[in-house]
Amino acid sequence: MYRILRSKIVAVSWFIIMCVLFFLPGSALPAEHGWMVLIRIDKLVHMFLFAILFLEWRFAFNSRLKFYTFWLLFAVVTYGLAVELIQKYWIPGRTFDLYDLLADTIGAFTGWLIYRYIKK
């Protein structure tokens, strides 16, 4: 598994897949109903996607720059904000969702915590 995390191709591919998913028009997404609405499954998906994004990029591009982890965390959270703004202004049927941004941020920090645990 560690080899997959260190793959630059996997890291970039994960980012591209996320872009494709986030920039689909609202009409292309399945409607939430029943139990999915109650547990807000989409927020869990956001957290998972951003945790993996952070982990992939942290391991694949293991820079020795000072504060690299901080800047990567900042970049991942900023990407989450950019996604929400792009959805609001340019993607039909999509809106800005502050809770998605919160889930993205929690996911990025979860990825950071997992990274710290793995590195110990």
N, CA and C atoms as an extended XYZ file, in Angstrom:
360
Properties=species:S:1:pos:R:3:atomname:S:1:resname:S:1:resid:I:1 pbc="F F F"
N         0.824       -1.196        0.000 N   MET     1
C         0.000        0.000        0.000 CA  MET     1
C         0.866        1.256        0.000 C   MET     1
N         1.985        1.207        0.713 N   TYR     2
C         2.860        2.370        0.776 CA  TYR     2
C         3.358        2.751       -0.620 C   TYR     2
N         3.587        1.751       -1.471 N   ARG     3
C         4.025        2.020       -2.845 CA  ARG     3
C         2.974        2.810       -3.622 C   ARG     3
N         1.704        2.485       -3.414 N   ILE     4
C         0.626        3.213       -4.082 CA  ILE     4
C         0.607        4.660       -3.604 C   ILE     4
N         0.778        4.859       -2.297 N   LEU     5
C         0.772        6.219       -1.764 CA  LEU     5
C         1.923        7.060       -2.308 C   LEU     5
N         3.027        6.428       -2.660 N   ARG     6
C         4.193        7.166       -3.141 CA  ARG     6
C         4.161        7.404       -4.646 C   ARG     6
N         3.156        6.908       -5.336 N   SER     7
C         3.078        7.033       -6.781 CA  SER     7
C         2.575        8.424       -7.190 C   SER     7
N         3.383        9.125       -7.961 N   LYS     8
C         2.977       10.438       -8.465 CA  LYS     8
C         1.817       10.314       -9.448 C   LYS     8
N         1.813        9.245      -10.231 N   ILE     9
C         0.728        9.030      -11.202 CA  ILE     9
C        -0.597        8.836      -10.475 C   ILE     9
N        -0.589        8.072       -9.395 N   VAL    10
C        -1.815        7.858       -8.621 CA  VAL    10
C        -2.279        9.169       -7.997 C   VAL    10
N        -1.355        9.960       -7.464 N   ALA    11
C        -1.712       11.232       -6.827 CA  ALA    11
C        -2.356       12.191       -7.830 C   ALA    11
N        -1.750       12.329       -8.987 N   VAL    12
C        -2.296       13.234      -10.009 CA  VAL    12
C        -3.613       12.681      -10.552 C   VAL    12
N        -3.687       11.369      -10.729 N   SER    13
C        -4.927       10.749      -11.213 CA  SER    13
C        -6.071       10.965      -10.224 C   SER    13
N        -5.777       10.837       -8.941 N   TRP    14
C        -6.799       11.069       -7.914 CA  TRP    14
C        -7.326       12.497       -8.005 C   TRP    14
N        -6.420       13.455       -8.186 N   PHE    15
C        -6.828       14.857       -8.320 CA  PHE    15
C        -7.719       15.051       -9.551 C   PHE    15
N        -7.360       14.446      -10.660 N   ILE    16
C        -8.151       14.571      -11.897 CA  ILE    16
C        -9.525       13.941      -11.715 C   ILE    16
N        -9.576       12.773      -11.095 N   ILE    17
C       -10.869       12.114      -10.846 CA  ILE    17
C       -11.751       13.000       -9.977 C   ILE    17
N       -11.162       13.610       -8.952 N   MET    18
C       -11.935       14.510       -8.093 CA  MET    18
C       -12.478       15.689       -8.892 C   MET    18
N       -11.656       16.268       -9.755 N   CYS    19
C       -12.108       17.392      -10.574 CA  CYS    19
C       -13.297       16.982      -11.446 C   CYS    19
N       -13.184       15.839      -12.075 N   VAL    20
C       -14.277       15.359      -12.933 CA  VAL    20
C       -15.554       15.204      -12.111 C   VAL    20
N       -15.458       14.578      -10.960 N   LEU    21
C       -16.640       14.357      -10.126 CA  LEU    21
C       -17.246       15.665       -9.620 C   LEU    21
N       -16.395       16.573       -9.171 N   PHE    22
C       -16.899       17.828       -8.615 CA  PHE    22
C       -17.467       18.768       -9.672 C   PHE    22
N       -17.018       18.617      -10.901 N   PHE    23
C       -17.459       19.552      -11.930 CA  PHE    23
C       -18.516       18.975      -12.860 C   PHE    23
N       -19.130       17.857      -12.464 N   LEU    24
C       -20.280       17.337      -13.196 CA  LEU    24
C       -21.470       18.257      -12.956 C   LEU    24
N       -22.320       18.444      -13.955 N   PRO    25
C       -23.524       19.243      -13.722 CA  PRO    25
C       -24.444       18.547      -12.719 C   PRO    25
N       -25.256       19.332      -12.049 N   GLY    26
C       -26.159       18.792      -11.042 CA  GLY    26
C       -27.082       17.719      -11.578 C   GLY    26
N       -27.469       17.821      -12.842 N   SER    27
C       -28.379       16.838      -13.438 CA  SER    27
C       -27.729       15.465      -13.593 C   SER    27
N       -26.409       15.386      -13.554 N   ALA    28
C       -25.701       14.114      -13.719 CA  ALA    28
C       -25.516       13.375      -12.398 C   ALA    28
N       -25.915       13.998      -11.302 N   LEU    29
C       -25.719       13.400       -9.983 CA  LEU    29
C       -26.982       12.680       -9.532 C   LEU    29
N       -26.814       11.570       -8.807 N   PRO    30
C       -28.005       10.871       -8.284 CA  PRO    30
C       -28.663       11.703       -7.187 C   PRO    30
N       -29.970       11.626       -7.117 N   ALA    31
C       -30.715       12.349       -6.084 CA  ALA    31
C       -30.572       11.618       -4.757 C   ALA    31
N       -30.404       12.377       -3.704 N   GLU    32
C       -30.347       11.779       -2.374 CA  GLU    32
C       -31.763       11.595       -1.867 C   GLU    32
N       -32.000       10.458       -1.256 N   HIS    33
C       -33.311       10.211       -0.668 CA  HIS    33
C       -33.174        9.176        0.449 C   HIS    33
N       -34.207        9.126        1.281 N   GLY    34
C       -34.233        8.147        2.365 CA  GLY    34
C       -33.119        8.335        3.373 C   GLY    34
N       -32.450        7.246        3.690 N   TRP    35
C       -31.415        7.243        4.719 CA  TRP    35
C       -30.207        8.078        4.332 C   TRP    35
N       -29.981        8.266        3.007 N   MET    36
C       -28.825        9.053        2.576 CA  MET    36
C       -28.941       10.499        3.032 C   MET    36
N       -30.161       11.017        3.048 N   VAL    37
C       -30.380       12.396        3.485 CA  VAL    37
C       -30.136       12.503        4.985 C   VAL    37
N       -30.558       11.494        5.725 N   LEU    38
C       -30.435       11.543        7.181 CA  LEU    38
C       -28.986       11.560        7.640 C   LEU    38
N       -28.126       10.769        7.018 N   ILE    39
C       -26.737       10.724        7.478 CA  ILE    39
C       -25.804       11.603        6.652 C   ILE    39
N       -26.358       12.301        5.675 N   ARG    40
C       -25.559       13.221        4.848 CA  ARG    40
C       -24.338       12.506        4.258 C   ARG    40
N       -24.590       11.438        3.532 N   ILE    41
C       -23.530       10.600        2.973 CA  ILE    41
C       -22.567       11.407        2.100 C   ILE    41
N       -23.072       12.449        1.449 N   ASP    42
C       -22.187       13.242        0.580 CA  ASP    42
C       -21.074       13.922        1.367 C   ASP    42
N       -21.332       14.270        2.610 N   LYS    43
C       -20.292       14.904        3.435 CA  LYS    43
C       -19.193       13.892        3.789 C   LYS    43
N       -19.601       12.653        4.050 N   LEU    44
C       -18.612       11.604        4.313 CA  LEU    44
C       -17.759       11.342        3.076 C   LEU    44
N       -18.377       11.408        1.911 N   VAL    45
C       -17.637       11.228        0.658 CA  VAL    45
C       -16.618       12.352        0.492 C   VAL    45
N       -17.027       13.584        0.768 N   HIS    46
C       -16.100       14.725        0.690 CA  HIS    46
C       -14.920       14.517        1.643 C   HIS    46
N       -15.204       14.114        2.866 N   MET    47
C       -14.123       13.909        3.835 CA  MET    47
C       -13.155       12.833        3.342 C   MET    47
N       -13.682       11.732        2.829 N   PHE    48
C       -12.850       10.647        2.321 CA  PHE    48
C       -11.986       11.118        1.150 C   PHE    48
N       -12.608       11.797        0.178 N   LEU    49
C       -11.873       12.250       -1.004 CA  LEU    49
C       -10.720       13.177       -0.632 C   LEU    49
N       -10.960       14.103        0.275 N   PHE    50
C        -9.924       15.069        0.640 CA  PHE    50
C        -8.857       14.478        1.555 C   PHE    50
N        -9.224       13.507        2.383 N   ALA    51
C        -8.210       12.827        3.197 CA  ALA    51
C        -7.255       12.060        2.289 C   ALA    51
N        -7.799       11.352        1.311 N   ILE    52
C        -6.963       10.604        0.379 CA  ILE    52
C        -6.131       11.558       -0.476 C   ILE    52
N        -6.720       12.673       -0.902 N   LEU    53
C        -5.981       13.657       -1.691 CA  LEU    53
C        -4.752       14.145       -0.923 C   LEU    53
N        -4.945       14.522        0.339 N   PHE    54
C        -3.812       14.986        1.140 CA  PHE    54
C        -2.757       13.891        1.274 C   PHE    54
N        -3.197       12.687        1.627 N   LEU    55
C        -2.243       11.585        1.812 CA  LEU    55
C        -1.463       11.283        0.540 C   LEU    55
N        -2.168       11.181       -0.565 N   GLU    56
C        -1.502       10.872       -1.832 CA  GLU    56
C        -0.431       11.906       -2.161 C   GLU    56
N        -0.790       13.172       -2.063 N   TRP    57
C         0.160       14.226       -2.425 CA  TRP    57
C         1.283       14.349       -1.407 C   TRP    57
N         0.990       14.073       -0.139 N   ARG    58
C         2.053       14.182        0.873 CA  ARG    58
C         3.101       13.096        0.688 C   ARG    58
N         2.654       11.891        0.388 N   PHE    59
C         3.602       10.795        0.200 CA  PHE    59
C         4.264       10.834       -1.175 C   PHE    59
N         3.494       11.153       -2.215 N   ALA    60
C         4.034       11.108       -3.580 CA  ALA    60
C         5.043       12.229       -3.820 C   ALA    60
N         4.775       13.383       -3.276 N   PHE    61
C         5.667       14.533       -3.477 CA  PHE    61
C         6.293       14.878       -2.139 C   PHE    61
N         7.098       13.982       -1.643 N   ASN    62
C         7.693       14.092       -0.308 CA  ASN    62
C         8.809       15.135       -0.319 C   ASN    62
N         8.408       16.362       -0.272 N   SER    63
C         9.357       17.469       -0.313 CA  SER    63
C        10.003       17.688        1.052 C   SER    63
N        11.201       18.131        1.024 N   ARG    64
C        11.905       18.466        2.265 CA  ARG    64
C        11.857       19.983        2.530 C   ARG    64
N        11.012       20.667        1.791 N   LEU    65
C        10.864       22.100        2.015 CA  LEU    65
C        10.337       22.361        3.420 C   LEU    65
N        10.790       23.447        3.989 N   LYS    66
C        10.320       23.831        5.308 CA  LYS    66
C         8.819       24.144        5.225 C   LYS    66
N         8.063       23.627        6.141 N   PHE    67
C         6.615       23.841        6.222 CA  PHE    67
C         5.849       23.243        5.041 C   PHE    67
N         6.429       22.242        4.370 N   TYR    68
C         5.756       21.633        3.215 CA  TYR    68
C         4.386       21.086        3.591 C   TYR    68
N         4.291       20.396        4.713 N   THR    69
C         3.011       19.811        5.121 CA  THR    69
C         1.979       20.899        5.346 C   THR    69
N         2.381       21.990        5.989 N   PHE    70
C         1.461       23.105        6.207 CA  PHE    70
C         0.964       23.671        4.878 C   PHE    70
N         1.879       23.908        3.931 N   TRP    71
C         1.474       24.482        2.650 CA  TRP    71
C         0.617       23.523        1.838 C   TRP    71
N         0.886       22.240        1.949 N   LEU    72
C         0.045       21.263        1.257 CA  LEU    72
C        -1.346       21.249        1.870 C   LEU    72
N        -1.426       21.282        3.177 N   LEU    73
C        -2.723       21.331        3.851 CA  LEU    73
C        -3.487       22.583        3.425 C   LEU    73
N        -2.799       23.706        3.384 N   PHE    74
C        -3.402       24.959        2.928 CA  PHE    74
C        -3.898       24.831        1.480 C   PHE    74
N        -3.105       24.215        0.616 N   ALA    75
C        -3.477       24.053       -0.799 CA  ALA    75
C        -4.695       23.150       -0.948 C   ALA    75
N        -4.771       22.080       -0.183 N   VAL    76
C        -5.909       21.159       -0.286 CA  VAL    76
C        -7.190       21.843        0.183 C   VAL    76
N        -7.127       22.586        1.276 N   VAL    77
C        -8.304       23.310        1.762 CA  VAL    77
C        -8.691       24.405        0.762 C   VAL    77
N        -7.713       25.089        0.196 N   THR    78
C        -7.994       26.119       -0.812 CA  THR    78
C        -8.631       25.503       -2.048 C   THR    78
N        -8.185       24.314       -2.428 N   TYR    79
C        -8.808       23.601       -3.542 CA  TYR    79
C       -10.284       23.331       -3.230 C   TYR    79
N       -10.587       22.933       -1.995 N   GLY    80
C       -11.982       22.722       -1.601 CA  GLY    80
C       -12.809       23.981       -1.754 C   GLY    80
N       -12.258       25.127       -1.354 N   LEU    81
C       -12.949       26.407       -1.521 CA  LEU    81
C       -13.134       26.723       -3.005 C   LEU    81
N       -12.096       26.505       -3.801 N   ALA    82
C       -12.181       26.769       -5.246 CA  ALA    82
C       -13.257       25.898       -5.890 C   ALA    82
N       -13.345       24.640       -5.480 N   VAL    83
C       -14.375       23.743       -6.018 CA  VAL    83
C       -15.762       24.313       -5.739 C   VAL    83
N       -15.990       24.746       -4.524 N   GLU    84
C       -17.309       25.281       -4.171 CA  GLU    84
C       -17.634       26.553       -4.954 C   GLU    84
N       -16.643       27.419       -5.137 N   LEU    85
C       -16.884       28.642       -5.913 CA  LEU    85
C       -17.133       28.326       -7.393 C   LEU    85
N       -16.385       27.397       -7.946 N   ILE    86
C       -16.587       27.001       -9.341 CA  ILE    86
C       -17.969       26.381       -9.509 C   ILE    86
N       -18.371       25.549       -8.567 N   GLN    87
C       -19.704       24.954       -8.645 CA  GLN    87
C       -20.789       26.035       -8.599 C   GLN    87
N       -20.599       27.032       -7.768 N   LYS    88
C       -21.601       28.090       -7.629 CA  LYS    88
C       -21.737       28.913       -8.902 C   LYS    88
N       -20.620       29.303       -9.494 N   TYR    89
C       -20.669       30.257      -10.596 CA  TYR    89
C       -20.633       29.636      -11.993 C   TYR    89
N       -20.117       28.417      -12.130 N   TRP    90
C       -19.919       27.904      -13.486 CA  TRP    90
C       -20.512       26.531      -13.778 C   TRP    90
N       -20.996       25.811      -12.789 N   ILE    91
C       -21.512       24.465      -13.033 CA  ILE    91
C       -23.031       24.482      -12.885 C   ILE    91
N       -23.748       24.182      -13.963 N   PRO    92
C       -25.226       24.201      -13.906 CA  PRO    92
C       -25.765       23.198      -12.883 C   PRO    92
N       -26.709       23.646      -12.096 N   GLY    93
C       -27.361       22.778      -11.127 CA  GLY    93
C       -26.552       22.513       -9.869 C   GLY    93
N       -25.444       23.218       -9.687 N   ARG    94
C       -24.617       23.046       -8.485 CA  ARG    94
C       -24.586       24.372       -7.736 C   ARG    94
N       -24.350       24.291       -6.424 N   THR    95
C       -24.327       25.492       -5.593 CA  THR    95
C       -23.133       25.451       -4.645 C   THR    95
N       -22.881       26.582       -4.012 N   PHE    96
C       -21.869       26.665       -2.954 CA  PHE    96
C       -22.478       26.058       -1.703 C   PHE    96
N       -21.776       25.127       -1.092 N   ASP    97
C       -22.260       24.491        0.135 CA  ASP    97
C       -21.178       24.613        1.202 C   ASP    97
N       -21.445       25.431        2.195 N   LEU    98
C       -20.482       25.653        3.264 CA  LEU    98
C       -20.166       24.351        4.006 C   LEU    98
N       -21.155       23.476        4.121 N   TYR    99
C       -20.922       22.202        4.807 CA  TYR    99
C       -20.022       21.274        3.988 C   TYR    99
N       -20.081       21.375        2.661 N   ASP   100
C       -19.130       20.628        1.836 CA  ASP   100
C       -17.714       21.130        2.094 C   ASP   100
N       -17.558       22.440        2.161 N   LEU   101
C       -16.243       23.019        2.442 CA  LEU   101
C       -15.743       22.586        3.821 C   LEU   101
N       -16.631       22.554        4.790 N   LEU   102
C       -16.257       22.088        6.127 CA  LEU   102
C       -15.835       20.614        6.079 C   LEU   102
N       -16.579       19.801        5.337 N   ALA   103
C       -16.233       18.381        5.202 CA  ALA   103
C       -14.892       18.222        4.488 C   ALA   103
N       -14.641       19.062        3.468 N   ASP   104
C       -13.359       19.031        2.769 CA  ASP   104
C       -12.215       19.343        3.731 C   ASP   104
N       -12.411       20.345        4.552 N   THR   105
C       -11.387       20.765        5.514 CA  THR   105
C       -11.145       19.677        6.559 C   THR   105
N       -12.211       19.101        7.066 N   ILE   106
C       -12.068       18.006        8.042 CA  ILE   106
C       -11.348       16.830        7.387 C   ILE   106
N       -11.681       16.547        6.131 N   GLY   107
C       -11.012       15.470        5.413 CA  GLY   107
C        -9.522       15.724        5.255 C   GLY   107
N        -9.155       16.958        4.900 N   ALA   108
C        -7.741       17.304        4.737 CA  ALA   108
C        -6.996       17.132        6.066 C   ALA   108
N        -7.593       17.603        7.156 N   PHE   109
C        -6.954       17.455        8.463 CA  PHE   109
C        -6.912       15.995        8.905 C   PHE   109
N        -7.922       15.224        8.537 N   THR   110
C        -7.901       13.786        8.820 CA  THR   110
C        -6.744       13.127        8.076 C   THR   110
N        -6.552       13.503        6.821 N   GLY   111
C        -5.423       12.997        6.054 CA  GLY   111
C        -4.106       13.346        6.717 C   GLY   111
N        -4.003       14.559        7.241 N   TRP   112
C        -2.792       14.986        7.936 CA  TRP   112
C        -2.559       14.135        9.190 C   TRP   112
N        -3.623       13.882        9.960 N   LEU   113
C        -3.488       13.056       11.155 CA  LEU   113
C        -3.074       11.627       10.802 C   LEU   113
N        -3.648       11.086        9.745 N   ILE   114
C        -3.269        9.740        9.304 CA  ILE   114
C        -1.811        9.729        8.863 C   ILE   114
N        -1.391       10.756        8.146 N   TYR   115
C        -0.003       10.875        7.724 CA  TYR   115
C         0.940       10.860        8.932 C   TYR   115
N         0.605       11.658        9.941 N   ARG   116
C         1.441       11.701       11.139 CA  ARG   116
C         1.509       10.345       11.814 C   ARG   116
N         0.381        9.639       11.848 N   TYR   117
C         0.346        8.309       12.465 CA  TYR   117
C         1.197        7.319       11.672 C   TYR   117
N         1.092        7.349       10.357 N   ILE   118
C         1.863        6.428        9.511 CA  ILE   118
C         3.352        6.711        9.623 C   ILE   118
N         3.750        7.969        9.696 N   LYS   119
C         5.165        8.336        9.734 CA  LYS   119
C         5.832        7.985       11.059 C   LYS   119
N         5.066        7.781       12.102 N   LYS   120
C         5.671        7.457       13.409 CA  LYS   120
C         6.152        6.061       13.469 C   LYS   120
